[in-house]
Amino acid sequence: MRGSHGWKPESLSALRSHQPTPRSLAEAEGGNGVDFTDALDSLDRARTANRAGDIAACSREIAHARAILR
């Protein structure tokens, strides 16, 4: 539940000084972070394709992530 100013309470990880990751920020946003999570998934697939030398798949996934974030 959000407070009166749109902020959520700090998580236990935040209280322990753990730095947030892009994925944890997307998950914390709930429904608003769905597109961001999809973009992160595309970037993960792009990295995997790049390591495998599949430049075409890597480029497709990067293009997909960019389209999501526009």
mmCIF file of the C-alpha atoms, coordinates in Angstrom:
data_MODEL
# 
_entry.id   MODEL 
# 
loop_
_atom_site.group_PDB 
_atom_site.id 
_atom_site.type_symbol 
_atom_site.label_atom_id 
_atom_site.label_alt_id 
_atom_site.label_comp_id 
_atom_site.label_asym_id 
_atom_site.label_entity_id 
_atom_site.label_seq_id 
_atom_site.pdbx_PDB_ins_code 
_atom_site.Cartn_x 
_atom_site.Cartn_y 
_atom_site.Cartn_z 
_atom_site.occupancy 
_atom_site.B_iso_or_equiv 
_atom_site.pdbx_formal_charge 
_atom_site.auth_seq_id 
_atom_site.auth_comp_id 
_atom_site.auth_asym_id 
_atom_site.auth_atom_id 
_atom_site.pdbx_PDB_model_num 
ATOM 1  C CA . MET A 1 1  ? 0.000  0.000   0.000   1.00 0.00 ? 1  MET A CA 1 
ATOM 2  C CA . ARG A 1 2  ? 1.347  3.417   -0.880  1.00 0.00 ? 2  ARG A CA 1 
ATOM 3  C CA . GLY A 1 3  ? 1.657  6.199   1.634   1.00 0.00 ? 3  GLY A CA 1 
ATOM 4  C CA . SER A 1 4  ? 0.080  9.605   1.249   1.00 0.00 ? 4  SER A CA 1 
ATOM 5  C CA . HIS A 1 5  ? 2.879  10.756  -1.064  1.00 0.00 ? 5  HIS A CA 1 
ATOM 6  C CA . GLY A 1 6  ? 2.913  7.716   -3.379  1.00 0.00 ? 6  GLY A CA 1 
ATOM 7  C CA . TRP A 1 7  ? 5.833  6.026   -1.602  1.00 0.00 ? 7  TRP A CA 1 
ATOM 8  C CA . LYS A 1 8  ? 5.890  2.430   -0.439  1.00 0.00 ? 8  LYS A CA 1 
ATOM 9  C CA . PRO A 1 9  ? 7.454  1.429   2.895   1.00 0.00 ? 9  PRO A CA 1 
ATOM 10 C CA . GLU A 1 10 ? 11.110 0.430   2.698   1.00 0.00 ? 10 GLU A CA 1 
ATOM 11 C CA . SER A 1 11 ? 11.723 -3.254  2.186   1.00 0.00 ? 11 SER A CA 1 
ATOM 12 C CA . LEU A 1 12 ? 13.843 -5.341  4.525   1.00 0.00 ? 12 LEU A CA 1 
ATOM 13 C CA . SER A 1 13 ? 16.563 -5.405  1.850   1.00 0.00 ? 13 SER A CA 1 
ATOM 14 C CA . ALA A 1 14 ? 16.575 -1.604  1.710   1.00 0.00 ? 14 ALA A CA 1 
ATOM 15 C CA . LEU A 1 15 ? 16.811 -1.391  5.464   1.00 0.00 ? 15 LEU A CA 1 
ATOM 16 C CA . ARG A 1 16 ? 19.840 -3.709  5.283   1.00 0.00 ? 16 ARG A CA 1 
ATOM 17 C CA . SER A 1 17 ? 21.480 -1.346  2.744   1.00 0.00 ? 17 SER A CA 1 
ATOM 18 C CA . HIS A 1 18 ? 21.149 -3.769  -0.198  1.00 0.00 ? 18 HIS A CA 1 
ATOM 19 C CA . GLN A 1 19 ? 21.191 -1.905  -3.483  1.00 0.00 ? 19 GLN A CA 1 
ATOM 20 C CA . PRO A 1 20 ? 18.174 -2.425  -5.747  1.00 0.00 ? 20 PRO A CA 1 
ATOM 21 C CA . THR A 1 21 ? 18.581 -4.167  -9.077  1.00 0.00 ? 21 THR A CA 1 
ATOM 22 C CA . PRO A 1 22 ? 16.712 -3.176  -12.230 1.00 0.00 ? 22 PRO A CA 1 
ATOM 23 C CA . ARG A 1 23 ? 14.624 -6.344  -11.886 1.00 0.00 ? 23 ARG A CA 1 
ATOM 24 C CA . SER A 1 24 ? 13.769 -5.721  -8.212  1.00 0.00 ? 24 SER A CA 1 
ATOM 25 C CA . LEU A 1 25 ? 12.686 -2.177  -9.085  1.00 0.00 ? 25 LEU A CA 1 
ATOM 26 C CA . ALA A 1 26 ? 10.445 -3.476  -11.878 1.00 0.00 ? 26 ALA A CA 1 
ATOM 27 C CA . GLU A 1 27 ? 8.903  -6.056  -9.543  1.00 0.00 ? 27 GLU A CA 1 
ATOM 28 C CA . ALA A 1 28 ? 8.330  -3.424  -6.842  1.00 0.00 ? 28 ALA A CA 1 
ATOM 29 C CA . GLU A 1 29 ? 6.343  -1.354  -9.322  1.00 0.00 ? 29 GLU A CA 1 
ATOM 30 C CA . GLY A 1 30 ? 3.832  -4.188  -9.706  1.00 0.00 ? 30 GLY A CA 1 
ATOM 31 C CA . GLY A 1 31 ? 1.595  -3.662  -12.723 1.00 0.00 ? 31 GLY A CA 1 
ATOM 32 C CA . ASN A 1 32 ? 3.494  -0.523  -13.715 1.00 0.00 ? 32 ASN A CA 1 
ATOM 33 C CA . GLY A 1 33 ? 6.736  -2.508  -13.973 1.00 0.00 ? 33 GLY A CA 1 
ATOM 34 C CA . VAL A 1 34 ? 5.444  -5.225  -16.303 1.00 0.00 ? 34 VAL A CA 1 
ATOM 35 C CA . ASP A 1 35 ? 6.779  -3.578  -19.466 1.00 0.00 ? 35 ASP A CA 1 
ATOM 36 C CA . PHE A 1 36 ? 10.101 -2.914  -17.764 1.00 0.00 ? 36 PHE A CA 1 
ATOM 37 C CA . THR A 1 37 ? 10.360 -6.586  -16.732 1.00 0.00 ? 37 THR A CA 1 
ATOM 38 C CA . ASP A 1 38 ? 9.611  -7.636  -20.323 1.00 0.00 ? 38 ASP A CA 1 
ATOM 39 C CA . ALA A 1 39 ? 12.376 -5.333  -21.576 1.00 0.00 ? 39 ALA A CA 1 
ATOM 40 C CA . LEU A 1 40 ? 14.821 -6.813  -19.042 1.00 0.00 ? 40 LEU A CA 1 
ATOM 41 C CA . ASP A 1 41 ? 13.867 -10.315 -20.213 1.00 0.00 ? 41 ASP A CA 1 
ATOM 42 C CA . SER A 1 42 ? 14.604 -9.266  -23.814 1.00 0.00 ? 42 SER A CA 1 
ATOM 43 C CA . LEU A 1 43 ? 17.989 -7.914  -22.767 1.00 0.00 ? 43 LEU A CA 1 
ATOM 44 C CA . ASP A 1 44 ? 18.781 -11.203 -20.999 1.00 0.00 ? 44 ASP A CA 1 
ATOM 45 C CA . ARG A 1 45 ? 17.926 -13.083 -24.208 1.00 0.00 ? 45 ARG A CA 1 
ATOM 46 C CA . ALA A 1 46 ? 20.059 -10.625 -26.214 1.00 0.00 ? 46 ALA A CA 1 
ATOM 47 C CA . ARG A 1 47 ? 23.050 -11.305 -23.948 1.00 0.00 ? 47 ARG A CA 1 
ATOM 48 C CA . THR A 1 48 ? 22.563 -15.056 -24.329 1.00 0.00 ? 48 THR A CA 1 
ATOM 49 C CA . ALA A 1 49 ? 22.315 -14.742 -28.120 1.00 0.00 ? 49 ALA A CA 1 
ATOM 50 C CA . ASN A 1 50 ? 25.412 -12.539 -28.185 1.00 0.00 ? 50 ASN A CA 1 
ATOM 51 C CA . ARG A 1 51 ? 27.428 -15.080 -26.170 1.00 0.00 ? 51 ARG A CA 1 
ATOM 52 C CA . ALA A 1 52 ? 26.290 -17.788 -28.607 1.00 0.00 ? 52 ALA A CA 1 
ATOM 53 C CA . GLY A 1 53 ? 27.354 -15.625 -31.562 1.00 0.00 ? 53 GLY A CA 1 
ATOM 54 C CA . ASP A 1 54 ? 23.782 -15.247 -32.857 1.00 0.00 ? 54 ASP A CA 1 
ATOM 55 C CA . ILE A 1 55 ? 23.966 -11.603 -33.865 1.00 0.00 ? 55 ILE A CA 1 
ATOM 56 C CA . ALA A 1 56 ? 20.570 -11.634 -35.631 1.00 0.00 ? 56 ALA A CA 1 
ATOM 57 C CA . ALA A 1 57 ? 18.748 -12.865 -32.507 1.00 0.00 ? 57 ALA A CA 1 
ATOM 58 C CA . CYS A 1 58 ? 20.707 -10.417 -30.353 1.00 0.00 ? 58 CYS A CA 1 
ATOM 59 C CA . SER A 1 59 ? 19.689 -7.510  -32.596 1.00 0.00 ? 59 SER A CA 1 
ATOM 60 C CA . ARG A 1 60 ? 16.036 -8.621  -32.611 1.00 0.00 ? 60 ARG A CA 1 
ATOM 61 C CA . GLU A 1 61 ? 15.932 -8.769  -28.807 1.00 0.00 ? 61 GLU A CA 1 
ATOM 62 C CA . ILE A 1 62 ? 17.565 -5.346  -28.446 1.00 0.00 ? 62 ILE A CA 1 
ATOM 63 C CA . ALA A 1 63 ? 15.051 -3.901  -30.907 1.00 0.00 ? 63 ALA A CA 1 
ATOM 64 C CA . HIS A 1 64 ? 12.233 -5.518  -28.941 1.00 0.00 ? 64 HIS A CA 1 
ATOM 65 C CA . ALA A 1 65 ? 13.508 -4.038  -25.647 1.00 0.00 ? 65 ALA A CA 1 
ATOM 66 C CA . ARG A 1 66 ? 13.759 -0.584  -27.242 1.00 0.00 ? 66 ARG A CA 1 
ATOM 67 C CA . ALA A 1 67 ? 10.213 -0.846  -28.600 1.00 0.00 ? 67 ALA A CA 1 
ATOM 68 C CA . ILE A 1 68 ? 8.887  -1.751  -25.145 1.00 0.00 ? 68 ILE A CA 1 
ATOM 69 C CA . LEU A 1 69 ? 10.624 1.189   -23.486 1.00 0.00 ? 69 LEU A CA 1 
ATOM 70 C CA . ARG A 1 70 ? 9.391  3.820   -25.947 1.00 0.00 ? 70 ARG A CA 1 
# 
